Amino acid sequence: MVTIATSILTGTGTAPKNLGVGSEILLDASANTGTTYDWEILSKPKTSETYLKSPNMVRTAIVVDTKGVYQIRLVIDRDEPYVQTGILSLNAPGAISVLPVSDAPVFSTGGRIRNFSFELPGVLAGWAANWLVQDDSSILASHAGTTRGRIIPTNFEVTSGKYAMCLGDDIGNSNFFGIDDIFSVEQDVDFTGMTILKLQIKFRK
């Protein structure tokens, strides 16, 4: 998985999803192994005129010049058989709260896993708060939040909350995956002192 570290060079807020308008954000891919690095802006607010500085270096920077969501893609070793791709979203809500951001709810069936039943949405459709998404083949580019990603499922009965994460398509539509492409969600959890992990999963051929 491609790792992109974010930090604020100038400005206010907390990277990557609670940034003050006008903040300059450093994007750092040095934790990855690669030879070439290509950064690009997939989407940005309609009134934004921002751009990526040094878009072909291992580190780049961007100014969030207006409120809204900025989606950045990094391609490492483009045109090579071992190409790697990562997508990052930056969010400038327009006003930074002086209050600490509350933690996602912990459901009784989730233990230490934040937002266990995916009840809290992420900044993009089909994403869930506190979960890192990797979508190499852009599966969430269409029908995200309705049949793919964080959805209210029709073919799966959840035990906590009403949402589930569908890594595929809830109604059986087909999708194209390239070699080594990944569609996943992940979260770092401290399991110190725990011996059992229970998962509710449904597979379909």
N, C-alpha and C positions, 0 to 999 in steps of 0.2 A: 504494500500500500504506500502511495506517495504521501510524504509528510510535509506540510507547509506550516511553518511557524509564523505567527503574526505578533507584531509589537507596534506601539505607537511612537513614531519619531517626534512628532509635534502634535499638540492638540489635547483633547480630553476624551474621557470615556474608558471603556474596557473592550479590548479586541477579542473576538472579531465582530460581535453582534450588538454592541452598545456604544457606538462611536459618535463623537461630537462632529457636527458638520464643520468642514474645513480641516479636519485632522489628516495628517500624512501617515500612512501605514506602511511599515516594512514587511515584505513577504519574503521569507527565507526558506529555500529548499536545500540547504547545505547538508541536511541530515540524510539525504538520498544519495545513492550511487548513480552517477551518470556523466555523460560527456557534453551533451548540448541541452540547453534549457530554453523552451519557448513559452512565454507567458502571453495570454490574450484575454481581453475582456469579452465575455460571452453576452452579458447584459448589464445595463446600468440605467438609472433614472432618466426619463426623457429629456430633462433639462440639463443633465450633466455634460460637461465638456472635458472631463478628466481623461487621463491617459496613463499608461504604464511607463515608468522611467526605466531605462536599460532592460527592455523586454527579453533580451537574449542572454542575460547573466543569471547566475545561480540565485542572486538576490535582486529584487526589484522593489519599487515603491509606488504607491498610488495615493492621491488625495481624494477623499470622499467630499466632493464639493457641493453636494446637495443631499437632502434627506432621501432615503430609499435604500434599496438593496443592490449591491454590486456583485456579480458572479464572475469569478476569475478562473481560468483554466490554465494548468501547467502541463506541458508535454515534454517529457524527458526522453532524449534519444529518438526523436521523430524519424520515421522511415527505417528504423532498425527493427529486427525481429523481437527485441526485448523492450520495445517502447513502453513507457509508463505514463499514465495520465491521472491527474488529480484535479478536483474542482473544489473551490473555496468560495464561501459567501461572506461578504461584509455587509453590515447593516448600520445605517445612520438613522436612528428613529426621529431625529429633529430636535429632541430635547432630552438631555441626560438627567436621569433622576438622581437626586442626592441620597436617596435611600438605597440600601443594599438590595441587590437582586435576590428574590426569594428562591429557595431551592425547589426543584420539581417535586411533586408529591411522591411519597413512598407508599405504595399499596402493600397491604398485608401479605400478598402472595409474592411481592417483589423483593422483600428484604432490603439489601443495600443497593440494588440497581435503581438508578434515578429514572423516573418516568417509565417504570416497568411496563405498564400497559399502553404506552404511547399516547396517553391522553393529551399531553401538551404538544401543540404543533411546533415545527421548526420555522425558519424564516422562508422556506420555499415549500410549495405544495408537494405533499408526499413525504416530507421530512418530519422528524420528531425531535423535540428539544432534548438536549443532553445526549444525543446519539450522533456519531460520525457516520456519514453516508459516503459510500464509494459506488459510483454508477458509471463505469467505463463506457458502456454502450448507449448511454442516455436513455435508459428504459423509462425514466421518469419524465422525459420530455413530452410525453402525451399520456393523458388519463391519470396523471399523478394525483393521488389523493382520492381517486374514485375507484379504480381497479388495481392500482399499483402503489407500492410504498405504504405510507400510513393511511389506512382506510378503515371504514366500518364494513367488515366483511359480510358476505352473503353465504360463503361456503365454509365458514369456520365459526365455532362457538367459543367465545373468549370467556375466561373465568374471572377476569377482573377488568372493570371498565367496559368500554364498548369498541375500542380500537384494536387493530392488530397491524403488524408489519408484513406486507405481502411482497416477497422477493420473487416476483414473477407476475402473474396476472390472475386476479380472483375469478374471472369468468373464462379462463382458458385460452385467451388470445396468445398467439405465438410471437416470439421476439428473436432477433438475430444477435448472437454473441460471437465476437471474434476470439481467436486463440488467446488464452490468458486473461480475457476480460473478466471483471468481477462486478457483481451487484451485491452489496453487503451493507450491514449496519454493525457498528461496534461501540463498545464503551469500556473504559478501564474501571474495574471494580476491585476493591480490597476484600479478599476472601479469608483474611487472617482469622483463625479460630473456627472456620467453617469446614464441614466435611461433605456436605451434600449440596448439589445444584440441580434444581428441577426446572425443566423447560417444557413448555406446551407448544408443540410443533406439529404441523400437518404437511405431509408430502403428497404430491400427485404426479403420476407419470406424465 
